[in-house]
Amino acid sequence: MHELNRRVVVTGISAITPIGLTAETFWESLLNGVSGAANITSFDTSKLETKFACELKGFDVTNYMDKKTARRLDPYAQYAVAAASLVLKDAGIDPATLPSEEKERIGVVFGSGIGGIHTFYQQSVVNHTEGPHRVSPLFIPMLIPDMGAGMISILNGLRGPNYCVVSACATANNNIIDSFMLIKNGLAEAMVTGGSEASICEIGMAGFNSAKALSKRNDSPETASRPFDLTRDGFVMGEGGAALYLEEYEHAKKRGAKIYAELVGVGLSADAYHITAPCPDGSGAKLSMEMAVKTAGIKLEEIDYINMHGTSTGLGDAAETLAIKNLFGEHAYKMNLSSSKSMTGHLLGAAGAVEAIATILSIQNDIVSPTINFETPDPACDLNYTFNKAQKRTVNYGMSNVFGFGGHNTSVIFKKIQD
């Protein structure tokens, strides 16, 4: 059971994001520096400090499930089911044709940082205005953050390990890491993993505004997410979902699967510092990255690219930069770095999956997507963040960092596939 030498590869990817509803369109938008930010259209923002976000555009839930199923799911779970549907198709897996014993070896570990906040808000209003007897019997199932994972399992008959990890913005990375360890230890042959989030609603935006986390650049939403720029003033909310199909290497080879990359290193740590702010010296982030490099069994100098957490907050960008410099030394200036959030906004519990896919595609295509909206240098952020334009370079090893409220730090390392 504990076959620790088992290799874990990525054989399917999917991304439902504000800049593309497939992995292909997402990647094309990343390379072209497309911003997903615009004024919010789904509700009245007149009373909010921040009136813009990176909303999904053109998402039709009936492309992924029937209307009855959709009505029973909060938007975050709809995005989860949709992302899983796309990733299974990309991996060449048709659950309807799989034998029962095969389904027992495929699991789902898929999370959401916040869960059904749309449902919570709507049903709270119903309770207040119409009384408790009018609260939906589906309120709790639609609210809880594990229902995305549960519905992926139910709809596809996947009977392997099934749960969700919740760790704020680090959620998707933690789910990916758990899936990696389950396969590594022989508890599954393949896993559907990732994250989804749907927090662009009245109460979600109000909460993050009150926490002083969001940009208020209402006059120019498309330039509001500006990681590492001196004038950054907070992150931009995003929504969507993304999934990876992780598989044991020999199992993938046996079925002739296409392989995007190998997942070789994982790191986890805690800041043990503050509920929302990162530790200013970056020590927790450094520990996470150091662990990922160690578990990958490589040298620091072998990392070519880091997709940074890079949220466009004053404290966060500076602390992560310091952590990279403290760990990598002079090599920190030789790598390419970038922040996908400059285009997608911050997808919270889905961020890790979206950014893992960006990292994987950088490895596969030997090109690094840019960090857009850079105008004014910040002395505290002096590395190569691939500003404003994609850059070609060989990427054999790529790292993706995602950190969450509560001091949760996660890092994953992907490798160009070599037999």
VOGU-3710 file (C-alpha; in Angstrom, 3 decimals, decimal comma):
1> mhelnrrvvv> 0,000/0,000/0,000  2,748/2,477/0,925  4,636/2,603/-2,382  6,450/5,887/-1,836  8,349/5,666/-5,132  5,134/6,009/-7,144  5,272/8,937/-9,571  2,331/11,330/-9,967  1,595/12,983/-13,294  -0,991/15,410/-14,637
11> tgisaitpig> -3,089/13,881/-17,428  -5,989/16,343/-17,534  -6,561/20,050/-16,926  -9,572/22,365/-16,998  -10,092/26,016/-16,165  -13,316/28,013/-15,905  -12,079/31,544/-15,296  -12,932/35,210/-15,864  -10,553/35,218/-18,849  -11,557/31,911/-20,443
21> ltaetfwesl> -13,967/29,035/-19,882  -11,508/26,365/-21,033  -7,845/25,753/-20,289  -7,009/26,701/-23,872  -8,807/30,066/-23,848  -7,526/30,795/-20,335  -3,943/30,209/-21,476  -4,373/32,324/-24,608  -5,706/35,209/-22,524  -2,843/34,872/-20,031
31> lngvsgaani> -0,239/35,095/-22,778  -1,977/38,122/-24,294  -2,273/39,964/-20,986  -6,075/40,103/-20,939  -7,672/41,535/-17,795  -10,887/39,939/-16,560  -11,825/42,888/-14,350  -14,882/45,045/-15,066  -17,813/46,653/-13,289  -19,992/44,067/-11,544
41> tsfdtsklet> -23,140/43,275/-13,527  -24,837/40,605/-11,396  -26,149/42,876/-8,627  -26,439/46,500/-7,524  -23,101/47,820/-6,235  -24,194/51,364/-5,414  -23,640/50,904/-1,664  -20,277/49,130/-1,990  -16,830/50,721/-1,834  -15,570/48,395/-4,571
51> kfacelkgfd> -17,860/48,155/-7,590  -15,865/45,822/-9,847  -14,549/42,270/-9,925  -13,465/39,506/-12,298  -16,830/37,850/-12,979  -17,313/34,787/-15,172  -18,476/35,793/-18,620  -20,641/33,572/-20,796  -20,871/30,659/-18,376  -23,937/28,527/-19,195
61> vtnymdkkta> -24,469/25,912/-16,509  -26,653/23,788/-18,824  -23,562/22,997/-20,890  -22,409/20,844/-17,977  -25,531/19,537/-16,205  -29,309/19,499/-16,439  -31,360/22,349/-15,003  -32,711/20,293/-12,094  -29,198/19,444/-10,889  -28,070/23,039/-11,341
71> rrldpyaqya> -30,924/24,401/-9,221  -29,809/22,201/-6,333  -26,248/23,531/-6,351  -24,767/26,811/-5,203  -22,759/28,494/-7,993  -19,458/27,385/-6,417  -20,587/23,736/-6,720  -21,805/24,304/-10,277  -18,308/25,506/-11,163  -16,812/22,473/-9,436
81> vaaaslvlkd> -18,976/20,003/-11,336  -18,321/21,837/-14,611  -14,553/21,873/-14,083  -14,607/18,150/-13,253  -16,638/17,369/-16,362  -14,083/19,173/-18,521  -11,059/17,623/-16,819  -12,388/14,064/-17,189  -12,980/14,706/-20,874  -9,492/16,167/-21,281
91> agidpatlps> -7,984/13,151/-19,517  -9,864/10,775/-21,833  -11,929/9,324/-18,996  -15,550/8,345/-19,617  -16,986/7,343/-16,229  -19,953/5,648/-17,916  -17,660/3,043/-19,471  -15,337/2,429/-16,515  -15,603/-0,909/-14,732  -16,655/-0,756/-11,083
101> eekerigvvf> -13,242/-1,760/-9,761  -11,628/1,099/-11,690  -14,060/3,650/-10,221  -13,077/2,467/-6,738  -9,508/3,587/-7,466  -10,397/7,109/-8,679  -11,035/9,696/-5,978  -12,182/13,296/-5,702  -10,499/15,787/-3,369  -11,864/19,161/-4,378
111> gsgiggihtf> -12,400/22,255/-2,256  -13,845/25,707/-1,845  -12,457/28,338/0,479  -15,837/29,802/1,417  -18,466/27,453/-0,022  -22,075/28,419/-0,672  -22,025/32,079/0,270  -24,655/32,935/-2,377  -27,009/30,417/-0,798  -26,178/31,553/2,716
121> yqqsvvnhte> -26,964/35,181/1,866  -30,174/34,412/-0,022  -31,556/32,029/2,588  -30,652/34,401/5,417  -32,802/37,035/3,704  -35,631/34,490/3,344  -35,365/33,571/7,025  -35,464/37,220/8,044  -38,292/38,334/5,767  -40,501/35,235/5,493
131> gphrvsplfi> -39,605/33,151/8,518  -37,722/29,905/9,194  -40,464/27,732/7,681  -39,597/29,211/4,272  -35,900/28,287/4,416  -35,070/25,771/1,683  -34,575/22,105/2,696  -31,537/22,257/0,411  -30,016/25,149/2,348  -27,422/23,074/4,220
141> pmlipdmgag> -26,378/20,816/1,299  -26,009/23,901/-0,911  -24,033/25,748/1,750  -21,354/23,294/2,834  -17,999/23,488/1,017  -17,605/19,731/0,550  -20,637/19,430/-1,716  -18,592/20,227/-4,812  -16,474/17,152/-4,159  -19,538/15,133/-3,224
151> misilnglrg> -21,428/15,982/-6,407  -18,427/15,285/-8,630  -18,271/11,833/-7,047  -22,039/11,223/-7,250  -22,500/12,369/-10,837  -19,526/10,373/-12,113  -19,731/7,313/-9,839  -16,173/7,804/-8,560  -15,839/5,812/-5,327  -12,263/6,447/-4,246
161> pnycvvsaca> -11,237/8,893/-1,482  -13,708/11,779/-1,416  -13,515/14,960/0,658  -12,519/18,613/0,567  -9,788/20,543/2,303  -10,629/24,114/3,313  -7,716/26,485/3,929  -8,927/29,858/2,629  -6,949/30,944/-0,443  -4,614/27,949/-0,126
171> tannniidsf> -7,553/25,539/-0,528  -6,958/24,257/-4,069  -3,246/23,714/-3,460  -4,006/21,771/-0,286  -6,452/19,589/-2,230  -3,835/19,004/-4,927  -1,245/18,119/-2,279  -3,586/15,661/-0,543  -4,391/14,050/-3,897  -0,685/13,747/-4,645
181> mliknglaea> -0,085/12,001/-1,315  -3,037/9,637/-1,766  -1,678/8,454/-5,109  1,912/8,424/-3,845  0,898/6,150/-0,981  -1,106/3,760/-3,171  -4,529/4,757/-1,819  -5,730/5,749/-5,288  -4,638/5,430/-8,909  -6,083/8,764/-10,011
191> mvtggseasi> -7,708/11,849/-8,485  -9,937/14,661/-9,666  -8,681/17,639/-7,691  -8,763/21,420/-7,590  -11,051/24,126/-6,312  -13,925/26,472/-7,083  -15,273/29,712/-5,678  -18,276/32,004/-6,170  -17,984/34,869/-3,717  -18,866/37,837/-5,922
201> ceigmagfns> -22,116/38,725/-4,201  -23,323/41,526/-1,931  -22,177/40,009/1,349  -18,920/38,639/-0,073  -17,821/41,977/-1,492  -18,961/43,823/1,648  -16,955/41,495/3,866  -13,720/41,835/1,948  -14,221/45,611/1,714  -14,625/45,784/5,493
211> akalskrnds> -11,411/43,795/5,847  -9,655/46,458/3,726  -8,510/43,737/1,330  -9,961/44,915/-1,999  -8,741/47,494/-4,470  -10,983/50,552/-4,783  -9,744/51,615/-8,208  -13,298/52,025/-9,493  -12,261/54,422/-12,239  -10,087/51,778/-13,925
221> petasrpfdl> -11,086/48,214/-12,977  -9,001/46,556/-15,695  -5,790/47,994/-14,187  -6,726/47,534/-10,526  -4,900/44,228/-9,990  -1,291/45,345/-10,195  0,953/42,989/-8,221  4,384/44,343/-7,231  3,545/47,861/-8,430  4,170/50,602/-5,858
231> trdgfvmgeg> 0,607/51,921/-6,308  -1,167/48,592/-5,625  -4,077/49,008/-3,237  -5,576/45,548/-2,746  -6,737/42,507/-4,665  -9,583/42,080/-7,135  -12,198/39,396/-6,518  -12,462/36,579/-9,055  -14,705/33,550/-9,449  -14,678/30,202/-11,223
241> gaalyleeye> -13,146/26,779/-10,878  -10,316/24,621/-12,147  -9,388/20,958/-11,956  -6,440/18,658/-12,488  -6,565/14,953/-13,169  -3,637/13,457/-11,274  -2,627/9,902/-12,050  -0,002/7,355/-11,123  2,607/7,386/-13,873  2,561/3,689/-14,837
251> hakkrgakiy> -1,240/3,673/-14,785  -1,248/6,652/-17,149  1,296/5,061/-19,477  -0,615/1,794/-19,587  -3,754/3,494/-20,856  -1,827/5,702/-23,287  -2,745/8,980/-21,615  -1,209/12,256/-22,670  0,914/13,660/-19,861  1,209/17,407/-19,262
261> aelvgvglsa> 3,792/17,380/-16,471  4,917/15,517/-13,372  4,069/16,742/-9,870  7,288/16,221/-7,950  7,362/18,501/-4,917  4,951/19,779/-2,279  5,391/22,099/0,661  3,160/23,240/3,513  3,739/25,551/6,459  2,106/28,052/8,791
271> dayhitapcp> 2,986/31,667/9,480  1,661/31,364/13,044  1,391/35,134/12,939  -1,977/36,783/12,095  -5,472/35,866/10,871  -5,160/37,841/7,598  -1,751/39,505/7,287  1,305/37,516/6,165  4,378/37,367/8,342  6,402/40,391/7,115
281> dgsgaklsme> 9,704/38,521/6,993  8,220/35,843/4,707  9,510/33,059/6,958  6,398/30,888/6,543  6,416/31,209/2,762  10,139/30,428/2,722  9,553/27,257/4,756  6,821/26,089/2,361  8,974/26,631/-0,741  11,982/25,021/0,934
291> mavktagikl> 9,940/21,916/1,751  8,657/21,686/-1,824  12,195/21,818/-3,234  13,366/19,213/-0,717  10,531/16,775/-1,493  11,200/17,253/-5,216  14,798/16,169/-4,603  16,259/19,023/-6,647  18,561/21,992/-6,141  17,248/25,501/-5,668
301> eeidyinmhg> 18,999/26,527/-8,879  16,857/24,111/-10,896  13,654/26,138/-10,400  13,103/28,184/-13,556  9,766/29,846/-12,828  7,499/30,660/-9,898  3,833/31,531/-10,318  3,644/33,717/-7,230  0,715/34,193/-4,891  1,030/37,840/-5,918
311> tstglgdaae> -2,348/39,210/-4,858  -1,590/42,928/-5,368  -1,591/43,760/-1,656  1,124/45,882/-0,113  2,136/43,435/2,605  1,674/40,187/0,689  3,709/40,960/-2,422  6,625/42,338/-0,397  6,671/39,404/2,047  6,610/36,788/-0,731
321> tlaiknlfge> 9,373/38,602/-2,589  11,503/38,672/0,561  10,857/34,961/1,127  12,037/34,138/-2,409  15,194/36,226/-1,991  15,965/34,706/1,416  15,572/31,157/0,084  17,046/31,374/-3,397  19,741/34,006/-2,886  21,267/35,174/-6,173
331> haykmnlsss> 19,209/32,643/-8,115  16,113/34,661/-7,195  17,190/37,203/-9,816  17,708/34,555/-12,504  14,225/33,038/-12,409  11,103/34,332/-14,077  8,238/35,131/-11,720  4,685/36,221/-12,470  1,230/36,661/-10,983  -1,764/35,286/-12,860
341> ksmtghllga> -3,982/37,257/-10,474  -3,107/40,425/-12,352  -5,493/39,074/-15,007  -7,861/36,624/-13,312  -8,254/38,440/-10,024  -8,112/36,366/-6,863  -10,207/33,203/-7,149  -9,695/32,436/-3,454  -10,266/28,677/-3,006  -9,847/28,068/-6,740
351> agaveaiati> -6,643/30,106/-7,098  -4,242/27,213/-6,533  -5,761/25,065/-9,278  -5,916/27,932/-11,789  -2,312/28,883/-11,091  -1,073/25,290/-11,107  -2,462/25,028/-14,635  -0,716/28,261/-15,627  2,528/26,787/-14,273  2,023/23,480/-16,086
361> lsiqndivsp> 1,356/25,231/-19,398  4,453/27,382/-18,919  6,481/24,202/-18,548  4,860/22,544/-21,522  5,247/25,545/-23,823  8,479/27,093/-22,479  6,906/30,501/-22,078  6,033/32,542/-18,995  2,819/34,546/-18,902  3,167/38,171/-17,773
371> tinfetpdpa> 2,239/40,196/-14,724  0,199/43,003/-16,244  -0,553/46,579/-15,128  2,962/47,413/-13,976  3,750/51,132/-14,015  5,648/52,237/-10,912  8,614/50,286/-9,446  8,515/49,308/-5,775  11,982/49,120/-4,153  10,741/46,189/-2,044
381> cdlnytfnka> 9,836/44,228/-5,184  12,956/44,084/-7,337  12,845/40,653/-9,012  11,962/39,642/-12,592  8,148/39,525/-12,450  7,804/39,217/-16,249  6,081/42,583/-16,394  3,467/43,337/-19,061  4,664/40,906/-21,759  5,050/37,111/-21,928
391> qkrtvnygms> 8,614/35,853/-22,130  9,992/32,760/-23,793  12,418/30,686/-21,746  13,064/27,049/-20,994  11,001/25,956/-18,004  11,965/22,505/-16,729  10,739/23,067/-13,177  7,954/25,443/-12,195  6,667/26,255/-8,727  3,255/27,617/-7,759
401> nvfgfgghnt> 2,766/29,388/-4,430  -0,608/29,979/-2,787  -1,073/31,380/0,708  -4,287/31,802/2,713  -5,886/33,773/5,532  -5,004/32,026/8,767  -1,342/31,826/7,782  -1,646/28,759/5,537  1,259/28,448/3,072  1,434/25,950/0,189
411> svifkkiqd> 3,858/25,352/-2,664  3,819/22,769/-5,445  6,503/21,972/-8,024  5,850/20,564/-11,476  8,494/19,089/-13,792  8,698/18,790/-17,544  7,818/15,186/-18,261  10,745/12,883/-18,948  10,482/9,087/-19,222
//
